[in-house]
Amino acid sequence: MNAAVRKSLHWKACVFGAATLAALLASTACSPISGDGPGDPKSSDRPSATNTAGPTSSPESGQTPTAKPSPGSSGTGGNGNAAATCTEADLSISATSEDGKGKLVRHILFTATNKSDKKCNVYRYPHVQLDDARALVPEIKDSANPNEPFTTLAPGEKAYAAMVLTGPMDEAEARAMTVALQDVKAGSNVGKPIDVPLPGVDKLIWNDYVRVTHWTTASGLALRFVMKS
């Protein structure tokens, strides 16, 4: 092959290579260069707003808690508590004055002691009957435990409820007092009423201001609701 032919072929190869390179550059110039396009591999690596919203909440967030026992349930409380309801045969109940010796009795602390050999539950608040009053002593609703309606007592353990007797109203007398225990169902009674001796006095002075707290294992907590009255 002579020199003229080789020179011609070399020139054509150069022209073809240049044309190919130009086409490649033009194609690259038309391609997206930002990271926002669907062809950008990094865009698939970014967590979307949809992926970071809903799934981050726990599966339990929309469920109703099961640990809270409801009034009228079996009394297990949903937390493994299988104790029976306390009856008058299981408890001894006493009443003491919190007003000091010689003063008018206005604040009473009830102490219920489990004298049996097994655990039992006292529910809500004591049903206190003052002598021949037409109605039971109402509860102090703020003293209720919002998580469970019962207090569990092991043998020898105590529960407390406090009662305030009088306010600035007409007064009546009571020379006897009984306490009935509530059953699982709200407002129901279990067993017979327990006669509770008056706290060192012959009679109690009371009026429509009278209220009683729910049972609790802390005497100070029970008294807190009545001593301010």
C-alpha positions in Angstrom: 0.0 0.0 0.0 1.5 3.3 -1.1 1.9 6.3 1.1 -1.1 8.2 -0.5 -3.6 5.4 0.4 -2.3 5.1 4.0 -2.7 8.8 4.4 -6.2 8.8 3.1 -7.3 5.9 5.4 -5.7 7.6 8.4 -7.6 10.8 7.7 -11.0 8.9 7.4 -10.4 7.2 10.8 -9.7 10.5 12.4 -12.8 12.0 10.9 -14.9 9.1 12.1 -13.4 9.2 15.6 -14.0 12.9 15.9 -17.7 12.5 14.8 -18.3 9.8 17.3 -16.7 11.8 20.1 -18.9 14.8 19.2 -22.0 12.7 19.3 -21.1 11.4 22.7 -20.5 14.8 24.1 -23.8 16.0 22.7 -25.6 13.1 24.3 -24.0 13.7 27.7 -24.9 17.4 27.5 -28.6 16.5 27.1 -28.6 14.1 30.1 -29.8 15.3 33.5 -27.0 16.3 35.8 -28.8 17.1 39.0 -29.5 14.5 41.6 -33.3 14.9 41.4 -34.0 12.9 38.2 -35.3 9.4 38.3 -32.1 8.2 36.7 -30.0 9.4 39.6 -29.1 6.3 41.7 -28.8 8.5 44.8 -32.5 9.5 44.6 -33.5 5.9 45.3 -31.3 5.8 48.4 -33.0 8.8 50.0 -35.8 7.9 52.5 -39.0 9.5 51.3 -41.4 11.4 53.5 -43.9 8.5 53.2 -41.3 6.0 54.5 -40.4 8.1 57.5 -43.8 9.0 58.8 -46.3 6.2 59.5 -43.9 3.2 60.1 -42.0 5.0 62.8 -44.9 4.8 65.2 -45.0 1.6 67.3 -47.6 -1.0 66.6 -49.0 -0.6 70.1 -49.7 3.1 69.7 -53.2 2.5 68.5 -54.1 -0.3 70.8 -56.2 0.0 74.0 -54.1 -0.8 77.1 -55.0 -4.1 78.7 -53.4 -3.6 82.0 -56.2 -1.5 83.4 -58.9 -3.5 85.1 -62.5 -2.4 84.5 -65.1 -2.3 87.2 -67.3 -5.4 87.0 -64.4 -7.6 85.7 -63.2 -10.8 87.1 -61.0 -9.0 89.6 -57.7 -10.2 88.1 -57.0 -6.7 87.0 -55.3 -7.9 83.8 -52.0 -8.0 85.6 -51.9 -11.5 87.0 -53.9 -10.5 90.1 -56.2 -13.5 90.9 -57.1 -12.5 94.5 -60.6 -12.8 95.6 -62.7 -10.0 96.9 -62.2 -9.2 100.6 -65.3 -10.0 102.8 -66.1 -9.2 106.4 -64.6 -12.6 107.3 -61.2 -11.5 105.9 -60.9 -8.0 107.4 -60.9 -6.2 110.7 -61.8 -2.5 110.4 -61.1 0.2 113.0 -61.7 4.0 113.0 -59.5 6.6 114.6 -59.9 10.4 115.0 -57.3 12.6 113.4 -58.4 15.8 115.3 -56.6 15.4 118.6 -57.8 14.5 122.1 -60.7 16.6 123.3 -61.5 18.1 120.0 -64.6 17.6 117.9 -64.2 14.6 115.7 -64.3 15.8 112.1 -61.7 13.6 110.4 -61.7 9.8 110.7 -59.2 7.3 109.4 -60.5 3.8 108.7 -57.9 1.0 108.8 -58.8 -2.3 107.2 -56.4 -5.2 108.1 -56.3 -8.5 106.3 -56.6 -11.1 109.1 -57.0 -14.0 106.7 -54.2 -16.3 105.4 -54.7 -15.3 101.7 -54.6 -12.2 99.5 -57.8 -10.4 98.8 -58.9 -7.2 97.1 -60.8 -4.2 98.6 -62.7 -2.4 95.9 -63.1 1.4 95.4 -64.3 3.0 98.7 -66.1 1.7 101.8 -69.8 2.0 102.0 -70.2 3.9 105.3 -73.5 4.0 107.0 -73.9 6.5 109.8 -76.6 5.4 112.2 -80.0 5.6 110.5 -78.9 8.1 107.8 -81.0 7.8 104.6 -78.0 7.4 102.3 -74.4 6.1 102.4 -71.5 8.4 102.7 -70.6 9.7 99.2 -67.1 9.1 97.8 -64.4 11.7 97.2 -64.0 11.0 93.5 -60.6 12.7 93.2 -59.2 10.0 95.5 -59.9 7.1 93.1 -57.0 5.3 91.4 -57.5 5.8 87.7 -55.6 2.7 86.8 -57.4 0.1 88.9 -60.5 0.0 91.1 -59.0 -2.3 93.8 -56.3 -2.5 96.4 -54.7 -5.9 97.0 -53.9 -6.9 100.6 -51.7 -9.8 101.5 -52.2 -11.4 105.0 -51.4 -8.8 107.7 -51.4 -5.8 105.2 -53.6 -2.8 105.7 -55.7 -0.5 103.6 -56.8 3.0 104.6 -59.7 5.3 103.8 -60.4 8.7 105.3 -63.7 10.5 106.0 -64.5 14.1 106.7 -67.7 14.6 108.7 -68.8 18.2 108.9 -68.8 21.5 107.1 -70.7 24.8 107.4 -74.1 23.2 107.3 -76.9 21.9 109.6 -75.6 19.0 111.7 -77.0 15.6 112.8 -75.8 13.0 115.3 -74.7 9.4 114.8 -74.2 6.9 117.6 -73.3 3.9 115.4 -71.4 3.3 112.2 -71.1 0.3 109.9 -68.8 -0.3 106.9 -69.8 -2.5 103.9 -67.2 -3.7 101.4 -67.8 -3.3 97.7 -67.7 -6.2 95.3 -66.1 -6.3 91.8 -69.1 -4.6 90.2 -69.3 -0.9 91.1 -71.9 -0.1 93.7 -72.4 -3.7 94.8 -71.7 -5.1 98.2 -70.1 -8.4 99.3 -70.8 -10.0 102.6 -72.4 -8.3 105.6 -71.7 -4.8 107.0 -69.1 -4.6 109.7 -69.9 -2.7 112.9 -67.1 -0.2 113.5 -66.7 1.3 117.0 -66.8 5.1 117.1 -63.3 6.6 117.6 -63.3 7.2 121.4 -66.6 9.2 121.5 -70.2 8.4 122.2 -71.5 10.1 119.1 -70.4 11.7 115.8 -71.6 15.1 114.5 -72.0 15.1 110.8 -73.9 16.8 107.9 -74.2 16.8 104.2 -70.6 17.7 103.9 -69.6 14.2 104.8 -67.4 12.4 102.3 -65.1 9.3 102.2 -62.0 8.5 100.2 -61.2 5.4 98.2 -59.0 2.7 99.8 -55.3 3.0 99.5 -52.2 1.4 101.2 -50.9 4.8 102.3 -52.7 6.5 105.2 -51.1 9.8 104.5 -52.5 9.8 100.9 -56.0 9.1 102.2 -55.8 11.9 104.8 -54.5 14.4 102.3 -58.0 14.5 100.7 -59.8 15.3 104.0 -57.5 17.2 106.2 -57.7 20.3 104.0 -61.4 20.3 104.7 
